[in-house]
Amino acid sequence: MHGPAAPTPLTEAPPPTWRAELAALARLAGPLIGANLLQMAVFAVDVVFVARLGPTEFAAATLGVYIFHIFAFGLIGMVGAAEPLIAASLGRKVGAVRQVRRSFRMAMWLAAIGSLAVMAVLNLAAPILRLAGQDAAVAARAGDFCRVLSLAVLPAVMAALIRLTAAALGRPGWALVVTTLALGVAVLGNWCLVFGNAGFPALGLEGAALSSVLVSCATCAAYIVILLTDRKLRRFRLLGKWWRAEWSRMVEIARLGAPIALGWMAEGGLFGGAALLMGLISVTAIDAHAVALNIAAIAFQIPFGLAQAGTIRVGYAYGAGDRAWIGRAGNVAIGSGIAVMVLSAAIFWAVPHWLVRLYVDPARETAVASMAIGLLGIAAIFQLVDGAQAVAAGVLRGVQDTRVPMMIQVGGYWGAGFGTALLLGFGLGWGARGVWWGLAAGLGVVSVLLIWRWSRRDRLRPTPRTA
Protein backbone atom coordinates (compact mmCIF):
# COMPACT_ATOMS: atom_id res chain seq x y z
CA MET A 1 0.00 0.00 0.00
CA HIS A 2 1.31 3.42 -0.89
CA GLY A 3 -1.26 5.51 0.90
CA PRO A 4 -3.79 7.84 -0.71
CA ALA A 5 -2.83 9.45 -3.99
CA ALA A 6 -1.69 13.01 -3.57
CA PRO A 7 -2.63 15.78 -5.96
CA THR A 8 0.38 16.87 -7.95
CA PRO A 9 1.85 20.25 -6.92
CA LEU A 10 1.87 21.17 -10.61
CA THR A 11 -1.79 22.08 -10.93
CA GLU A 12 -1.25 25.22 -13.01
CA ALA A 13 -1.52 25.28 -16.79
CA PRO A 14 1.66 26.06 -18.75
CA PRO A 15 2.22 29.85 -18.55
CA PRO A 16 1.01 31.29 -21.86
CA THR A 17 3.39 34.28 -21.96
CA TRP A 18 7.00 35.13 -21.10
CA ARG A 19 5.78 37.47 -18.37
CA ALA A 20 3.73 34.69 -16.78
CA GLU A 21 6.72 32.32 -16.95
CA LEU A 22 8.95 34.96 -15.37
CA ALA A 23 6.46 35.35 -12.51
CA ALA A 24 6.34 31.57 -12.00
CA LEU A 25 10.14 31.39 -12.06
CA ALA A 26 10.39 34.22 -9.53
CA ARG A 27 7.96 32.52 -7.13
CA LEU A 28 10.06 29.38 -7.19
CA ALA A 29 13.52 30.98 -7.36
CA GLY A 30 12.95 33.68 -4.74
CA PRO A 31 13.06 31.43 -1.66
CA LEU A 32 15.90 29.36 -3.18
CA ILE A 33 17.98 32.48 -3.82
CA GLY A 34 17.29 33.71 -0.30
CA ALA A 35 18.34 30.35 1.11
CA ASN A 36 21.48 30.31 -1.05
CA LEU A 37 22.45 33.77 0.17
CA LEU A 38 21.87 32.75 3.76
CA GLN A 39 23.99 29.64 3.15
CA MET A 40 26.81 31.88 1.98
CA ALA A 41 26.32 33.89 5.16
CA VAL A 42 26.87 30.63 7.04
CA PHE A 43 30.15 30.13 5.14
CA ALA A 44 31.08 33.77 5.74
CA VAL A 45 30.60 33.32 9.48
CA ASP A 46 33.21 30.56 9.38
CA VAL A 47 35.59 32.76 7.37
CA VAL A 48 35.18 35.73 9.72
CA PHE A 49 35.91 33.65 12.83
CA VAL A 50 38.77 31.61 11.39
CA ALA A 51 40.44 34.67 9.82
CA ARG A 52 41.10 35.94 13.33
CA LEU A 53 43.10 32.83 14.23
CA GLY A 54 46.03 33.92 12.04
CA PRO A 55 47.20 33.47 8.43
CA THR A 56 48.27 29.82 8.78
CA GLU A 57 44.96 28.72 10.30
CA PHE A 58 43.02 30.80 7.78
CA ALA A 59 44.93 29.28 4.85
CA ALA A 60 44.43 25.77 6.28
CA ALA A 61 40.68 26.27 6.64
CA THR A 62 40.49 27.76 3.14
CA LEU A 63 42.18 24.77 1.53
CA GLY A 64 40.24 22.30 3.69
CA VAL A 65 36.91 23.84 2.79
CA TYR A 66 37.82 23.73 -0.91
CA ILE A 67 38.47 19.99 -0.68
CA PHE A 68 35.19 19.49 1.20
CA HIS A 69 33.22 21.52 -1.33
CA ILE A 70 34.68 19.80 -4.39
CA PHE A 71 33.73 16.31 -3.25
CA ALA A 72 30.63 17.02 -1.14
CA PHE A 73 29.13 19.28 -3.81
CA GLY A 74 29.97 16.67 -6.42
CA LEU A 75 27.97 14.14 -4.43
CA ILE A 76 25.12 16.64 -4.07
CA GLY A 77 25.18 16.98 -7.86
CA MET A 78 24.93 13.21 -8.17
CA VAL A 79 21.93 12.78 -5.89
CA GLY A 80 20.47 16.07 -7.16
CA ALA A 81 19.68 14.25 -10.41
CA ALA A 82 16.51 13.26 -8.57
CA GLU A 83 15.32 16.88 -9.00
CA PRO A 84 14.74 16.84 -12.80
CA LEU A 85 13.35 13.30 -12.56
CA ILE A 86 10.87 14.40 -9.92
CA ALA A 87 9.94 17.50 -11.91
CA ALA A 88 9.37 15.44 -15.05
CA SER A 89 7.20 12.99 -13.10
CA LEU A 90 5.06 15.87 -11.89
CA GLY A 91 4.85 17.27 -15.42
CA ARG A 92 3.57 13.91 -16.71
CA LYS A 93 1.21 13.67 -13.69
CA VAL A 94 0.32 10.01 -14.29
CA GLY A 95 1.72 7.95 -11.39
CA ALA A 96 3.55 11.01 -10.05
CA VAL A 97 3.34 10.14 -6.35
CA ARG A 98 4.97 6.74 -6.67
CA GLN A 99 7.60 7.96 -9.10
CA VAL A 100 8.56 10.87 -6.84
CA ARG A 101 8.89 8.52 -3.89
CA ARG A 102 11.07 6.10 -5.85
CA SER A 103 13.42 8.85 -7.04
CA PHE A 104 13.82 10.33 -3.58
CA ARG A 105 14.40 6.98 -1.89
CA MET A 106 17.12 5.82 -4.25
CA ALA A 107 18.80 9.23 -4.23
CA MET A 108 18.89 8.88 -0.46
CA TRP A 109 20.64 5.52 -0.84
CA LEU A 110 23.21 7.07 -3.18
CA ALA A 111 23.80 9.86 -0.66
CA ALA A 112 24.61 7.36 2.08
CA ILE A 113 26.94 5.26 -0.08
CA GLY A 114 28.72 8.24 -1.62
CA SER A 115 29.24 9.96 1.73
CA LEU A 116 31.51 7.12 2.87
CA ALA A 117 33.82 7.73 -0.10
CA VAL A 118 33.91 11.50 0.47
CA MET A 119 34.70 11.02 4.16
CA ALA A 120 37.63 8.80 3.22
CA VAL A 121 39.03 11.50 0.91
CA LEU A 122 38.69 14.20 3.58
CA ASN A 123 40.68 12.08 6.02
CA LEU A 124 43.53 12.09 3.48
CA ALA A 125 43.54 15.87 3.09
CA ALA A 126 46.98 16.44 4.65
CA PRO A 127 48.95 14.10 2.32
CA ILE A 128 46.92 15.34 -0.68
CA LEU A 129 47.89 18.93 0.05
CA ARG A 130 51.54 18.02 0.65
CA LEU A 131 51.62 16.26 -2.73
CA ALA A 132 50.17 19.45 -4.22
CA GLY A 133 53.17 21.40 -2.93
CA GLN A 134 51.42 23.30 -0.16
CA ASP A 135 53.20 24.62 2.93
CA ALA A 136 53.77 21.72 5.37
CA ALA A 137 52.33 23.56 8.38
CA VAL A 138 49.25 24.64 6.44
CA ALA A 139 48.72 21.11 5.07
CA ALA A 140 48.96 19.56 8.55
CA ARG A 141 46.42 21.95 10.02
CA ALA A 142 44.11 21.47 7.02
CA GLY A 143 44.25 17.72 7.68
CA ASP A 144 43.19 18.26 11.30
CA PHE A 145 40.36 20.50 10.11
CA CYS A 146 39.11 18.05 7.47
CA ARG A 147 39.09 15.05 9.83
CA VAL A 148 36.47 16.78 11.95
CA LEU A 149 34.66 18.29 8.95
CA SER A 150 34.23 14.85 7.36
CA LEU A 151 31.47 14.14 9.90
CA ALA A 152 29.35 16.82 8.19
CA VAL A 153 29.24 15.10 4.79
CA LEU A 154 26.25 12.77 5.17
CA PRO A 155 23.90 15.22 6.92
CA ALA A 156 24.89 18.00 4.50
CA VAL A 157 24.18 15.88 1.42
CA MET A 158 20.91 14.55 2.85
CA ALA A 159 19.78 18.07 3.70
CA ALA A 160 20.55 19.23 0.15
CA LEU A 161 18.57 16.34 -1.32
CA ILE A 162 15.52 17.08 0.84
CA ARG A 163 15.78 20.77 0.00
CA LEU A 164 15.78 20.13 -3.76
CA THR A 165 12.93 17.64 -3.46
CA ALA A 166 10.79 20.00 -1.40
CA ALA A 167 11.34 22.76 -3.97
CA ALA A 168 10.34 20.48 -6.84
CA LEU A 169 7.20 19.54 -4.90
CA GLY A 170 6.21 23.18 -4.64
CA ARG A 171 7.58 23.97 -1.16
CA PRO A 172 10.72 26.09 -1.80
CA GLY A 173 9.99 28.37 1.15
CA TRP A 174 11.19 25.79 3.66
CA ALA A 175 14.74 26.25 2.35
CA LEU A 176 14.69 29.85 3.53
CA VAL A 177 13.38 28.90 6.97
CA VAL A 178 15.86 26.09 7.54
CA THR A 179 18.87 28.06 6.32
CA THR A 180 17.96 30.89 8.69
CA LEU A 181 18.13 28.31 11.48
CA ALA A 182 21.51 27.13 10.14
CA LEU A 183 22.88 30.68 10.23
CA GLY A 184 21.94 31.03 13.87
CA VAL A 185 23.57 27.70 14.75
CA ALA A 186 26.72 28.72 12.83
CA VAL A 187 27.10 32.02 14.66
CA LEU A 188 26.50 30.45 18.07
CA GLY A 189 28.65 27.40 17.34
CA ASN A 190 31.64 29.39 16.14
CA TRP A 191 31.33 31.90 18.98
CA CYS A 192 31.30 29.13 21.57
CA LEU A 193 33.78 26.67 20.08
CA VAL A 194 36.41 28.72 18.25
CA PHE A 195 37.29 31.15 21.03
CA GLY A 196 35.83 29.33 24.03
CA ASN A 197 32.91 31.52 25.03
CA ALA A 198 29.98 30.59 27.31
CA GLY A 199 32.08 28.06 29.20
CA PHE A 200 33.07 25.99 26.16
CA PRO A 201 36.72 25.10 25.47
CA ALA A 202 38.60 27.22 22.92
CA LEU A 203 39.09 24.69 20.11
CA GLY A 204 40.33 27.10 17.47
CA LEU A 205 40.35 25.65 13.95
CA GLU A 206 38.86 22.33 15.08
CA GLY A 207 36.08 24.29 16.78
CA ALA A 208 35.15 25.89 13.47
CA ALA A 209 34.98 22.44 11.85
CA LEU A 210 32.88 21.06 14.71
CA SER A 211 30.52 24.03 14.37
CA SER A 212 30.05 23.12 10.69
CA VAL A 213 29.19 19.56 11.71
CA LEU A 214 26.57 20.84 14.13
CA VAL A 215 25.11 23.12 11.45
CA SER A 216 24.80 20.22 8.98
CA CYS A 217 23.17 17.95 11.55
CA ALA A 218 20.72 20.64 12.67
CA THR A 219 19.81 21.42 9.05
CA CYS A 220 19.23 17.77 8.16
CA ALA A 221 17.14 17.20 11.30
CA ALA A 222 14.99 20.24 10.52
CA TYR A 223 14.29 19.01 6.99
CA ILE A 224 13.32 15.55 8.25
CA VAL A 225 10.85 17.13 10.66
CA ILE A 226 9.42 19.13 7.76
CA LEU A 227 8.97 16.01 5.63
CA LEU A 228 7.05 14.40 8.48
CA THR A 229 4.87 17.38 9.36
CA ASP A 230 4.30 19.53 6.26
CA ARG A 231 0.83 18.69 4.97
CA LYS A 232 1.71 18.83 1.30
CA LEU A 233 5.00 16.93 1.57
CA ARG A 234 3.66 14.35 4.02
CA ARG A 235 1.25 13.04 1.39
CA PHE A 236 4.19 11.72 -0.62
CA ARG A 237 5.49 9.65 2.32
CA LEU A 238 9.04 10.25 1.14
CA LEU A 239 10.61 8.44 4.09
CA GLY A 240 8.29 5.47 3.87
CA LYS A 241 9.89 2.06 3.25
CA TRP A 242 13.31 3.70 2.96
CA TRP A 243 14.92 0.22 3.06
CA ARG A 244 13.21 -0.94 -0.15
CA ALA A 245 15.60 -1.12 -3.12
CA GLU A 246 14.59 0.12 -6.59
CA TRP A 247 17.76 -0.71 -8.49
CA SER A 248 16.56 0.47 -11.88
CA ARG A 249 15.81 3.92 -10.47
CA MET A 250 19.17 4.06 -8.70
CA VAL A 251 20.89 3.31 -12.01
CA GLU A 252 18.83 6.02 -13.70
CA ILE A 253 19.78 8.58 -11.06
CA ALA A 254 23.44 7.58 -11.23
CA ARG A 255 23.44 7.74 -15.04
CA LEU A 256 21.94 11.21 -15.02
CA GLY A 257 23.75 12.37 -11.89
CA ALA A 258 27.31 11.23 -12.57
CA PRO A 259 27.84 13.84 -15.31
CA ILE A 260 26.30 16.51 -13.06
CA ALA A 261 28.70 15.53 -10.28
CA LEU A 262 31.70 15.57 -12.61
CA GLY A 263 30.67 18.95 -13.99
CA TRP A 264 30.28 20.45 -10.54
CA MET A 265 33.58 18.93 -9.42
CA ALA A 266 35.29 20.29 -12.53
CA GLU A 267 34.07 23.78 -11.67
CA GLY A 268 34.87 23.40 -7.99
CA GLY A 269 38.21 21.88 -8.94
CA LEU A 270 38.99 24.91 -11.10
CA PHE A 271 38.57 27.23 -8.15
CA GLY A 272 40.24 24.76 -5.80
CA GLY A 273 43.10 24.43 -8.28
CA ALA A 274 43.33 28.20 -8.37
CA ALA A 275 43.67 28.16 -4.58
CA LEU A 276 46.53 25.67 -4.89
CA LEU A 277 48.21 27.93 -7.44
CA MET A 278 47.79 30.81 -5.00
CA GLY A 279 49.53 28.67 -2.40
CA LEU A 280 52.52 28.43 -4.74
CA ILE A 281 52.60 32.23 -4.91
CA SER A 282 52.26 33.14 -1.20
CA VAL A 283 50.08 32.76 1.90
CA THR A 284 48.92 36.33 1.24
CA ALA A 285 47.68 35.25 -2.19
CA ILE A 286 45.69 32.37 -0.63
CA ASP A 287 44.03 34.73 1.84
CA ALA A 288 43.25 37.36 -0.81
CA HIS A 289 41.85 34.67 -3.10
CA ALA A 290 39.63 33.39 -0.27
CA VAL A 291 38.23 36.85 0.46
CA ALA A 292 37.58 37.80 -3.17
CA LEU A 293 36.15 34.40 -4.03
CA ASN A 294 33.81 34.45 -1.05
CA ILE A 295 32.43 37.80 -2.20
CA ALA A 296 32.04 36.55 -5.78
CA ALA A 297 30.41 33.36 -4.51
CA ILE A 298 27.78 35.37 -2.62
CA ALA A 299 26.75 37.10 -5.84
CA PHE A 300 26.77 33.76 -7.67
CA GLN A 301 24.03 32.43 -5.38
CA ILE A 302 21.43 34.44 -7.29
CA PRO A 303 21.97 32.77 -10.69
CA PHE A 304 22.55 29.48 -8.89
CA GLY A 305 19.07 29.78 -7.37
CA LEU A 306 17.70 30.67 -10.80
CA ALA A 307 19.45 27.57 -12.19
CA GLN A 308 17.82 25.36 -9.55
CA ALA A 309 14.42 26.87 -10.28
CA GLY A 310 15.07 26.67 -14.03
CA THR A 311 15.78 22.95 -13.75
CA ILE A 312 12.41 22.45 -12.09
CA ARG A 313 10.45 24.68 -14.47
CA VAL A 314 11.99 23.11 -17.57
CA GLY A 315 11.58 19.66 -15.98
CA TYR A 316 7.84 20.24 -15.56
CA ALA A 317 7.58 21.22 -19.24
CA TYR A 318 9.76 18.31 -20.36
CA GLY A 319 7.59 15.83 -18.50
CA ALA A 320 4.48 17.40 -20.04
CA GLY A 321 6.03 17.10 -23.51
CA ASP A 322 5.41 20.80 -24.27
CA ARG A 323 8.20 22.11 -26.54
CA ALA A 324 7.03 25.71 -26.46
CA TRP A 325 6.94 25.70 -22.68
CA ILE A 326 10.40 24.12 -22.51
CA GLY A 327 11.89 26.89 -24.64
CA ARG A 328 10.08 29.68 -22.83
CA ALA A 329 11.02 28.40 -19.36
CA GLY A 330 14.68 27.94 -20.25
CA ASN A 331 15.10 31.25 -22.07
CA VAL A 332 13.46 33.20 -19.26
CA ALA A 333 15.78 31.57 -16.72
CA ILE A 334 18.94 32.23 -18.76
CA GLY A 335 17.97 35.84 -19.46
CA SER A 336 17.23 36.45 -15.79
CA GLY A 337 20.61 35.00 -14.78
CA ILE A 338 22.51 37.29 -17.13
CA ALA A 339 20.51 40.34 -16.01
CA VAL A 340 21.21 39.92 -12.30
CA MET A 341 24.94 39.37 -12.90
CA VAL A 342 25.16 42.66 -14.78
CA LEU A 343 24.01 44.31 -11.56
CA SER A 344 26.48 42.41 -9.36
CA ALA A 345 29.35 43.24 -11.73
CA ALA A 346 28.49 46.93 -11.44
CA ILE A 347 28.60 46.70 -7.64
CA PHE A 348 32.02 44.99 -7.75
CA TRP A 349 33.37 47.81 -9.90
CA ALA A 350 31.82 50.58 -7.80
CA VAL A 351 32.61 49.62 -4.18
CA PRO A 352 35.31 46.91 -3.97
CA HIS A 353 36.94 48.55 -0.93
CA TRP A 354 33.72 48.33 1.09
CA LEU A 355 33.22 44.69 0.20
CA VAL A 356 36.76 43.67 1.18
CA ARG A 357 36.52 45.61 4.44
CA LEU A 358 33.80 43.20 5.58
CA TYR A 359 36.44 40.44 5.75
CA VAL A 360 39.79 42.03 6.55
CA ASP A 361 41.02 45.27 8.12
CA PRO A 362 42.94 47.16 5.40
CA ALA A 363 45.01 48.96 8.05
CA ARG A 364 46.26 45.70 9.61
CA GLU A 365 46.33 43.43 6.56
CA THR A 366 47.23 45.88 3.82
CA ALA A 367 48.72 43.35 1.40
CA VAL A 368 45.74 40.97 1.59
CA ALA A 369 43.20 43.79 1.21
CA SER A 370 45.01 45.38 -1.73
CA MET A 371 45.32 42.09 -3.61
CA ALA A 372 41.69 41.14 -2.91
CA ILE A 373 40.48 44.49 -4.27
CA GLY A 374 42.44 43.88 -7.47
CA LEU A 375 40.97 40.41 -7.87
CA LEU A 376 37.43 41.77 -7.44
CA GLY A 377 37.97 43.94 -10.50
CA ILE A 378 38.51 40.78 -12.54
CA ALA A 379 35.61 39.05 -10.79
CA ALA A 380 33.32 41.82 -12.00
CA ILE A 381 34.03 40.67 -15.54
CA PHE A 382 33.59 36.94 -15.06
CA GLN A 383 30.39 37.45 -13.07
CA LEU A 384 28.55 37.92 -16.35
CA VAL A 385 29.60 34.64 -17.96
CA ASP A 386 29.45 32.77 -14.65
CA GLY A 387 25.75 33.51 -14.27
CA ALA A 388 25.02 32.53 -17.86
CA GLN A 389 26.83 29.19 -17.68
CA ALA A 390 25.24 28.27 -14.34
CA VAL A 391 21.67 28.82 -15.54
CA ALA A 392 22.33 27.25 -18.95
CA ALA A 393 23.58 24.08 -17.24
CA GLY A 394 20.50 24.13 -15.00
CA VAL A 395 17.96 24.31 -17.81
CA LEU A 396 19.81 21.59 -19.72
CA ARG A 397 19.45 19.39 -16.64
CA GLY A 398 15.72 20.06 -16.87
CA VAL A 399 15.62 18.24 -20.22
CA GLN A 400 17.87 15.56 -18.70
CA ASP A 401 20.82 16.56 -20.88
CA THR A 402 23.89 16.12 -18.68
CA ARG A 403 26.56 14.11 -20.51
CA VAL A 404 27.61 16.60 -23.21
CA PRO A 405 27.33 19.60 -20.84
CA MET A 406 29.71 17.76 -18.51
CA MET A 407 32.21 17.35 -21.37
CA ILE A 408 31.91 21.06 -22.13
CA GLN A 409 32.47 21.93 -18.47
CA VAL A 410 35.50 19.68 -17.99
CA GLY A 411 37.12 20.84 -21.22
CA GLY A 412 36.31 24.50 -20.69
CA TYR A 413 37.24 24.74 -17.04
CA TRP A 414 40.44 22.72 -17.23
CA GLY A 415 41.56 23.25 -20.81
CA ALA A 416 40.76 26.91 -21.33
CA GLY A 417 40.48 27.92 -17.65
CA PHE A 418 43.28 26.21 -15.77
CA GLY A 419 45.57 26.24 -18.80
CA THR A 420 45.18 30.01 -19.14
CA ALA A 421 45.68 30.45 -15.39
CA LEU A 422 49.01 28.60 -15.57
CA LEU A 423 50.11 30.53 -18.66
CA LEU A 424 49.23 33.99 -17.35
CA GLY A 425 49.95 33.43 -13.66
CA PHE A 426 53.31 31.71 -14.01
CA GLY A 427 54.38 31.61 -17.67
CA LEU A 428 53.95 35.36 -18.12
CA GLY A 429 54.49 36.19 -14.46
CA TRP A 430 51.17 37.92 -13.83
CA GLY A 431 50.81 36.18 -10.47
CA ALA A 432 47.43 36.15 -8.73
CA ARG A 433 45.79 38.37 -11.34
CA GLY A 434 46.85 35.99 -14.09
CA VAL A 435 45.29 33.07 -12.24
CA TRP A 436 41.99 34.92 -11.99
CA TRP A 437 42.05 35.89 -15.67
CA GLY A 438 42.33 32.16 -16.29
CA LEU A 439 39.17 31.60 -14.27
CA ALA A 440 37.38 34.18 -16.41
CA ALA A 441 38.55 32.49 -19.61
CA GLY A 442 37.29 29.07 -18.52
CA LEU A 443 33.90 30.38 -17.46
CA GLY A 444 33.55 32.32 -20.71
CA VAL A 445 34.20 29.30 -22.90
CA VAL A 446 31.77 27.12 -20.95
CA SER A 447 29.09 29.81 -21.01
CA VAL A 448 29.20 30.20 -24.79
CA LEU A 449 29.15 26.46 -25.46
CA LEU A 450 26.33 25.66 -23.00
CA ILE A 451 24.12 28.41 -24.41
CA TRP A 452 24.86 27.05 -27.91
CA ARG A 453 23.89 23.59 -26.68
CA TRP A 454 20.61 24.93 -25.32
CA SER A 455 19.85 26.76 -28.57
CA ARG A 456 20.16 23.48 -30.49
CA ARG A 457 18.32 21.32 -27.98
CA ASP A 458 15.57 20.30 -30.43
CA ARG A 459 18.14 18.90 -32.85
CA LEU A 460 20.39 17.30 -30.26
CA ARG A 461 17.88 15.86 -27.78
CA PRO A 462 15.05 13.35 -28.29
CA THR A 463 11.43 14.42 -28.31
CA PRO A 464 10.25 15.13 -24.73
CA ARG A 465 8.51 12.14 -23.25
CA THR A 466 4.82 12.22 -22.63
CA ALA A 467 2.64 10.04 -20.45
NORHU-V647458 format. One record per run of one state. SS is the DSSP state (@ for helix, = for strand, . for the rest). FROM is the first residue (numbers start at 0). TO is the last residue. Records with the same first field share a line. If there is no record, write none. Layout:
SS = FROM-TO  FROM-TO
//
This chain:
. = 0-16  51-53  79-79  92-94  122-123  131-134  168-171  193-202  229-229  234-245  281-281  320-321  350-350  357-364  398-401  427-430  455-455  460-466
@ = 17-50  54-78  80-91  95-121  124-130  135-167  172-192  203-228  230-233  246-280  282-319  322-349  351-356  365-397  402-426  431-454  456-459
//
